[in-house]
Amino acid sequence: YLRVLLGMVRANRPWRLVPGLSKALAAALATGAVATVNSTVWNLAASLSTPRLVIATVGSVGIMIGWLIVDANLWHRPPESSPEAKQRAALYNASTVLTVGIGVLVCYVGLMLINLVWALFILNDQVFASMTRTPLHPSEYWTLSWFVASVATVGGALGSGLESDDAIRAAAYSKREQERRHTLEDHGDQPTK
């Protein structure tokens, strides 16, 4: 089961999710760019502890994964209640969650790095220190980039609503998985929202 699941995820190439969702990525980058120069975000980032940053990360990534799966109707419901159909649906859904999850995590790390470079370029030590009463050290850049990546991921989730369901499916699934889902659609076994 685990080997089949990992093979399905690898075949879906989850890293393709990021360039496949151009509108969501544009929304995330815009959100991150604006948040990086916002003094309220600076104060929030400076006051957040590591556990709260982790919670923000898990929450934003979870929101993005859930939004993509629900909005694009990626969740498979078995057409019958047999144990085999339920097991097959569980396998398909687990591969969907892992595929989308890996893709969103790749996006999150990319956003963090882009926001770090943007912060290094744009932030002024004196302005930052006057607003936060904290000198701008490397740890502040890192914390700000981490927090902004969480904010930007939520912005990306909202931007993904502008993507068509077909674009999300094409980004999330391999050609073979898309064909399998199309076959299910033709037979009336389409997952429902």
KESEKOL-526593 format. One record per residue: residue in three letters; x, y, z of N, C-alpha, C in turn; residue number from 1. Coordinates in pm, whole numbers, always signed. Example, Ala and Ser with C-alpha at 12.3 -4.5 7.8 and 13.67 -1.06 7.14 Angstrom:
2
REC residu    n_x    n_y    n_z   ca_x   ca_y   ca_z    c_x    c_y    c_z num
REC    ala  +1319   -569   +780  +1230   -450   +780  +1320   -330   +780   1
REC    ser  +1285   -225   +708  +1367   -106   +714  +1290     +3   +787   2
***
This chain:
193
REC residu    n_x    n_y    n_z   ca_x   ca_y   ca_z    c_x    c_y    c_z num
REC    tyr    +83   -120     +0     +0     +0     +0    +87   +125     +0   1
REC    leu   +186   +128    +89   +273   +245    +98   +354   +263    -30   2
REC    arg   +404   +154    -85   +482   +162   -208   +396   +211   -325   3
REC    val   +272   +164   -333   +181   +209   -438   +150   +357   -419   4
REC    leu   +125   +396   -293    +95   +536   -263   +211   +627   -302   5
REC    leu   +331   +590   -264   +448   +672   -298   +471   +675   -449   6
REC    gly   +445   +564   -517   +457   +561   -663   +355   +653   -729   7
REC    met   +234   +657   -676   +132   +746   -730   +171   +892   -711   8
REC    val   +223   +923   -593   +264  +1061   -564   +380  +1101   -655   9
REC    arg   +478  +1011   -668   +592  +1041   -756   +548  +1059   -901  10
REC    ala   +454   +976   -945   +403   +987  -1083   +329  +1120  -1105  11
REC    asn   +267  +1171  -1000   +196  +1299  -1011   +290  +1419  -1017  12
REC    arg   +417  +1399   -982   +518  +1506   -985   +468  +1631   -912  13
REC    pro   +460  +1624   -778   +400  +1734   -701   +470  +1869   -716  14
REC    trp   +596  +1869   -753   +669  +1995   -770   +614  +2075   -889  15
REC    arg   +538  +2011   -978   +477  +2081  -1091   +360  +2167  -1049  16
REC    leu   +312  +2150   -927   +198  +2226   -881   +227  +2376   -880  17
REC    val   +349  +2413   -842   +383  +2556   -827   +370  +2631   -960  18
REC    pro   +440  +2592  -1066   +424  +2669  -1191   +288  +2649  -1256  19
REC    gly   +219  +2541  -1222    +89  +2515  -1281    -22  +2603  -1227  20
REC    leu     +3  +2668  -1115    -99  +2755  -1054    -52  +2900  -1060  21
REC    ser    -46  +2954  -1179    +12  +3087  -1199    -65  +3197  -1127  22
REC    lys   -198  +3190  -1124   -276  +3295  -1058   -259  +3289   -907  23
REC    ala   -254  +3168   -853   -231  +3153   -709    -92  +3200   -672  24
REC    leu     +5  +3168   -756   +143  +3211   -730   +155  +3363   -739  25
REC    ala    +88  +3424   -836    +91  +3570   -848    +29  +3635   -725  26
REC    ala    -82  +3580   -676   -146  +3634   -556    -55  +3618   -434  27
REC    ala    +12  +3504   -424   +102  +3481   -311   +222  +3575   -316  28
REC    leu   +280  +3594   -433   +395  +3685   -445   +355  +3829   -416  29
REC    ala   +240  +3871   -465   +192  +4007   -438   +166  +4026   -289  30
REC    thr   +102  +3929   -228    +75  +3936    -84   +206  +3944     -6  31
REC    gly   +302  +3863    -43   +432  +3864    +25   +507  +3994     +8  32
REC    ala   +502  +4050   -112   +573  +4176   -138   +515  +4289    -55  33
REC    val   +382  +4294    -48   +316  +4399    +30   +339  +4377   +179  34
REC    ala   +327  +4253   +224   +344  +4224   +367   +486  +4254   +414  35
REC    thr   +586  +4233   +330   +725  +4255   +369   +752  +4402   +399  36
REC    val   +682  +4493   +337   +706  +4637   +361   +604  +4697   +456  37
REC    asn   +523  +4616   +521   +420  +4663   +611   +472  +4662   +755  38
REC    ser   +471  +4777   +820   +527  +4787   +955   +446  +4708  +1058  39
REC    thr   +317  +4690  +1036   +237  +4607  +1127   +285  +4462  +1121  40
REC    val   +315  +4415  +1001   +368  +4280   +985   +504  +4269  +1052  41
REC    trp   +586  +4374  +1043   +717  +4374  +1112   +697  +4354  +1262  42
REC    asn   +604  +4430  +1319   +579  +4419  +1463   +527  +4281  +1501  43
REC    leu   +437  +4229  +1421   +386  +4094  +1447   +498  +3991  +1440  44
REC    ala   +577  +3997  +1335   +686  +3901  +1317   +786  +3910  +1432  45
REC    ala   +818  +4032  +1474   +915  +4051  +1582   +863  +3997  +1715  46
REC    ser   +732  +3993  +1730   +676  +3947  +1858   +640  +3799  +1861  47
REC    leu   +645  +3732  +1746   +603  +3591  +1741   +714  +3498  +1789  48
REC    ser   +675  +3400  +1868   +768  +3296  +1913   +775  +3187  +1806  49
REC    thr   +874  +3102  +1817   +889  +2993  +1720   +766  +2902  +1717  50
REC    pro   +709  +2863  +1833   +588  +2779  +1825   +474  +2847  +1750  51
REC    arg   +458  +2976  +1766   +351  +3046  +1694   +381  +3053  +1544  52
REC    leu   +507  +3068  +1508   +544  +3067  +1367   +516  +2929  +1306  53
REC    val   +544  +2824  +1382   +516  +2689  +1335   +365  +2671  +1316  54
REC    ile   +286  +2720  +1411   +140  +2711  +1400    +92  +2789  +1277  55
REC    ala   +150  +2907  +1253   +113  +2986  +1134   +148  +2910  +1007  56
REC    thr   +263  +2843  +1006   +304  +2764   +890   +207  +2650   +865  57
REC    val   +180  +2571   +969    +91  +2456   +955    -49  +2502   +913  58
REC    gly    -96  +2610   +976   -229  +2661   +943   -239  +2709   +799  59
REC    ser   -141  +2787   +755   -148  +2841   +618   -132  +2731   +513  60
REC    val    -42  +2637   +538    -24  +2525   +444   -150  +2438   +442  61
REC    gly   -208  +2415   +560   -332  +2337   +567   -447  +2405   +494  62
REC    ile   -457  +2537   +509   -562  +2613   +439   -544  +2599   +288  63
REC    met   -421  +2613   +242   -395  +2604    +97   -427  +2465    +45  64
REC    ile   -382  +2361   +116   -409  +2224    +72   -560  +2199    +68  65
REC    gly   -628  +2234   +178   -772  +2212   +185   -848  +2289    +78  66
REC    trp   -808  +2414    +57   -876  +2497    -42   -861  +2438   -182  67
REC    leu   -739  +2397   -218   -717  +2340   -351   -798  +2213   -371  68
REC    ile   -800  +2127   -270   -872  +1999   -282  -1022  +2021   -291  69
REC    val  -1075  +2109   -206  -1219  +2132   -205  -1263  +2212   -327  70
REC    asp  -1191  +2321   -356  -1233  +2409   -465  -1227  +2341   -601  71
REC    ala  -1127  +2258   -623  -1112  +2191   -753  -1177  +2052   -753  72
REC    asn  -1246  +2018   -645  -1317  +1890   -637  -1223  +1772   -660  73
REC    leu  -1111  +1771   -587  -1012  +1666   -604  -1038  +1545   -514  74
REC    trp  -1133  +1555   -424  -1160  +1446   -330  -1245  +1339   -396  75
REC    his  -1202  +1215   -388  -1273  +1104   -452  -1364  +1036   -351  76
REC    arg  -1489  +1018   -390  -1584   +943   -308  -1619   +816   -384  77
REC    pro  -1612   +701   -317  -1639   +576   -389  -1786   +569   -432  78
REC    pro  -1809   +515   -552  -1946   +505   -603  -2027   +397   -530  79
REC    glu  -1957   +309   -464  -2024   +201   -392  -1960   +189   -254  80
REC    ser  -2022   +114   -167  -1972   +106    -30  -1897    -23     -2  81
REC    ser  -1846    -88   -104  -1770   -211    -83  -1635   -177    -20  82
REC    pro  -1578   -271    +55  -1447   -245   +117  -1337   -213    +14  83
REC    glu  -1343   -279   -103  -1243   -253   -207  -1255   -111   -260  84
REC    ala  -1378    -67   -284  -1399    +70   -335  -1355   +172   -232  85
REC    lys  -1383   +145   -104  -1341   +237     +2  -1189   +242    +13  86
REC    gln  -1124   +127     +1   -978   +124     +9   -916   +196   -111  87
REC    arg   -973   +176   -228   -924   +244   -348   -941   +396   -335  88
REC    ala  -1058   +439   -284  -1082   +582   -263   -985   +638   -161  89
REC    ala   -957   +563    -56   -862   +609    +46   -723   +625    -15  90
REC    leu   -685   +535   -104   -555   +543   -171   -550   +666   -261  91
REC    tyr   -654   +687   -340   -658   +804   -429   -654   +934   -348  92
REC    asn   -730   +939   -240   -734  +1060   -158   -602  +1085    -85  93
REC    ala   -540   +978    -38   -409   +994    +28   -306  +1045    -72  94
REC    ser   -309   +993   -195   -213  +1041   -296   -242  +1186   -332  95
REC    thr   -369  +1225   -334   -404  +1365   -361   -352  +1456   -251  96
REC    val   -377  +1419   -126   -331  +1502    -13   -179  +1513    -13  97
REC    leu   -109  +1402    -35    +38  +1406    -38    +90  +1486   -157  98
REC    thr    +31  +1466   -273    +74  +1540   -392    +56  +1690   -373  99
REC    val    -64  +1729   -334    -92  +1871   -314     -9  +1925   -198 100
REC    gly     +4  +1846    -91    +83  +1889    +24   +228  +1914    -10 101
REC    ile   +290  +1825    -84   +429  +1845   -125   +440  +1968   -215 102
REC    gly   +348  +1981   -308   +349  +2098   -396   +336  +2228   -319 103
REC    val   +247  +2232   -221   +228  +2352   -140   +352  +2379    -54 104
REC    leu   +414  +2276     -1   +537  +2295    +78   +651  +2349     -9 105
REC    val   +662  +2300   -131   +762  +2353   -224   +734  +2502   -249 106
REC    cys   +608  +2535   -269   +568  +2674   -289   +601  +2757   -165 107
REC    tyr   +574  +2703    -48   +599  +2774    +78   +749  +2807    +94 108
REC    val   +832  +2707    +70   +977  +2730    +81  +1023  +2833    -21 109
REC    gly   +971  +2823   -143  +1004  +2922   -245   +962  +3063   -205 110
REC    leu   +842  +3074   -149   +795  +3205   -103   +884  +3259     +8 111
REC    met   +925  +3171   +100  +1011  +3215   +209  +1143  +3269   +155 112
REC    leu  +1202  +3199    +60  +1330  +3244     +3  +1314  +3373    -77 113
REC    ile  +1209  +3383   -156  +1185  +3506   -233  +1162  +3623   -138 114
REC    asn  +1084  +3602    -33  +1058  +3709    +63  +1183  +3746   +142 115
REC    leu  +1271  +3651   +166  +1397  +3681   +234  +1483  +3772   +146 116
REC    val  +1494  +3738    +18  +1572  +3821    -75  +1509  +3961    -85 117
REC    trp  +1377  +3966    -96  +1306  +4094   -104  +1331  +4177    +22 118
REC    ala  +1324  +4113   +140  +1347  +4185   +266  +1491  +4236   +274 119
REC    leu  +1588  +4154   +232  +1728  +4197   +233  +1749  +4318   +143 120
REC    phe  +1677  +4322    +34  +1690  +4432    -62  +1619  +4559    -15 121
REC    ile  +1501  +4545    +42  +1414  +4661    +63  +1418  +4720   +204 122
REC    leu  +1443  +4640   +305  +1431  +4690   +442  +1547  +4779   +482 123
REC    asn  +1513  +4880   +560  +1611  +4975   +613  +1621  +4952   +763 124
REC    asp  +1744  +4935   +813  +1766  +4903   +954  +1707  +5009  +1046 125
REC    gln  +1728  +5136  +1015  +1682  +5244  +1102  +1529  +5250  +1107 126
REC    val  +1464  +5235   +994  +1318  +5239   +991  +1261  +5119  +1065 127
REC    phe  +1316  +5002  +1039  +1270  +4881  +1106  +1285  +4894  +1257 128
REC    ala  +1401  +4939  +1302  +1427  +4953  +1446  +1337  +5058  +1509 129
REC    ser  +1307  +5166  +1438  +1219  +5269  +1494  +1076  +5219  +1508 130
REC    met  +1034  +5128  +1419   +897  +5076  +1424   +881  +4960  +1522 131
REC    thr   +982  +4877  +1532   +970  +4755  +1614  +1048  +4761  +1744 132
REC    arg  +1135  +4860  +1758  +1226  +4871  +1873  +1317  +4749  +1883 133
REC    thr  +1344  +4690  +1767  +1432  +4575  +1756  +1528  +4601  +1642 134
REC    pro  +1659  +4588  +1666  +1753  +4606  +1554  +1733  +4497  +1449 135
REC    leu  +1764  +4531  +1328  +1744  +4439  +1215  +1866  +4350  +1200 136
REC    his  +1860  +4234  +1264  +1966  +4133  +1257  +1923  +4021  +1163 137
REC    pro  +2013  +3932  +1128  +1974  +3819  +1041  +1854  +3739  +1094 138
REC    ser  +1844  +3726  +1225  +1731  +3650  +1279  +1597  +3720  +1251 139
REC    glu  +1598  +3853  +1250  +1475  +3927  +1218  +1437  +3910  +1071 140
REC    tyr  +1535  +3910   +984  +1506  +3884   +842  +1442  +3747   +826 141
REC    trp  +1501  +3649   +892  +1452  +3511   +882  +1310  +3500   +937 142
REC    thr  +1287  +3557  +1056  +1154  +3550  +1118  +1050  +3622  +1033 143
REC    leu  +1085  +3739   +982   +993  +3813   +896   +960  +3734   +770 144
REC    ser  +1061  +3677   +707  +1039  +3598   +584   +953  +3477   +612 145
REC    trp   +974  +3414   +727   +897  +3297   +766   +749  +3335   +784 146
REC    phe   +726  +3442   +859   +589  +3487   +884   +521  +3534   +755 147
REC    val   +593  +3608   +674   +536  +3658   +548   +503  +3542   +454 148
REC    ala   +583  +3435   +455   +551  +3318   +372   +417  +3258   +413 149
REC    ser   +388  +3259   +543   +258  +3208   +589   +145  +3297   +542 150
REC    val   +163  +3428   +555    +62  +3523   +509    +43  +3510   +358 151
REC    ala   +153  +3501   +285   +148  +3491   +138    +83  +3360    +93 152
REC    thr   +101  +3254   +169    +39  +3126   +134   -113  +3136   +143 153
REC    val   -162  +3205   +245   -307  +3227   +255   -353  +3313   +137 154
REC    gly   -275  +3415   +100   -308  +3496    -18   -309  +3411   -144 155
REC    gly   -217  +3316   -152   -214  +3225   -266   -335  +3134   -270 156
REC    ala   -382  +3092   -152   -504  +3009   -147   -622  +3086   -204 157
REC    leu   -632  +3212   -166   -740  +3295   -221   -723  +3312   -372 158
REC    gly   -599  +3334   -416   -573  +3349   -559   -600  +3223   -638 159
REC    ser   -589  +3106   -573   -615  +2981   -645   -761  +2968   -683 160
REC    gly   -848  +3046   -618   -989  +3046   -656  -1011  +3101   -796 161
REC    leu   -912  +3174   -847   -921  +3229   -982   -879  +3126  -1089 162
REC    glu   -817  +3017  -1045   -774  +2911  -1137   -895  +2825  -1173 163
REC    ser   -895  +2772  -1292  -1000  +2677  -1330   -972  +2543  -1264 164
REC    asp  -1078  +2465  -1244  -1060  +2331  -1187   -969  +2247  -1274 165
REC    asp   -981  +2262  -1406   -895  +2186  -1498   -749  +2223  -1481 166
REC    ala   -720  +2351  -1459   -581  +2395  -1440   -524  +2335  -1311 167
REC    ile   -605  +2331  -1207   -558  +2274  -1080   -536  +2124  -1095 168
REC    arg   -629  +2056  -1162   -612  +1911  -1184   -488  +1883  -1268 169
REC    ala   -467  +1963  -1371   -350  +1944  -1458   -221  +1965  -1380 170
REC    ala   -223  +2060  -1287   -103  +2086  -1206    -82  +1979  -1101 171
REC    ala   -191  +1922  -1050   -180  +1829   -937   -163  +1683   -980 172
REC    tyr   -210  +1647  -1098   -211  +1506  -1136   -130  +1478  -1261 173
REC    ser    -77  +1357  -1265    -10  +1311  -1386   -114  +1286  -1494 174
REC    lys    -67  +1267  -1614   -158  +1240  -1726   -239  +1113  -1699 175
REC    arg   -176  +1012  -1643   -244   +886  -1617   -357   +905  -1514 176
REC    glu   -329   +981  -1409   -431  +1007  -1307   -546  +1088  -1366 177
REC    gln   -514  +1184  -1453   -620  +1262  -1517   -707  +1172  -1604 178
REC    glu   -646  +1078  -1675   -722   +984  -1758   -812   +896  -1671 179
REC    arg   -760   +852  -1555   -839   +769  -1465   -960   +847  -1415 180
REC    arg   -939   +970  -1377  -1049  +1053  -1328  -1150  +1081  -1440 181
REC    his  -1100  +1100  -1562  -1191  +1124  -1675  -1277   +999  -1700 182
REC    thr  -1218   +883  -1688  -1291   +757  -1705  -1399   +745  -1597 183
REC    leu  -1364   +780  -1472  -1463   +777  -1365  -1578   +872  -1394 184
REC    glu  -1545   +989  -1447  -1648  +1088  -1484  -1743  +1029  -1587 185
REC    asp  -1687   +964  -1688  -1768   +907  -1795  -1863   +798  -1745 186
REC    his  -1821   +730  -1639  -1904   +622  -1585  -1995   +671  -1473 187
REC    gly  -1999   +802  -1450  -2088   +855  -1346  -2033   +843  -1207 188
REC    asp  -1904   +812  -1192  -1844   +796  -1061  -1766   +919  -1020 189
REC    gln  -1798  +1033  -1077  -1727  +1158  -1048  -1741  +1191   -900 190
REC    pro  -1630  +1224   -834  -1641  +1268   -696  -1728  +1393   -689 191
REC    thr  -1804  +1404   -585  -1893  +1520   -570  -1838  +1614   -466 192
REC    lys  -1878  +1741   -481  -1833  +1842   -384  -1903  +1824   -253 193
***
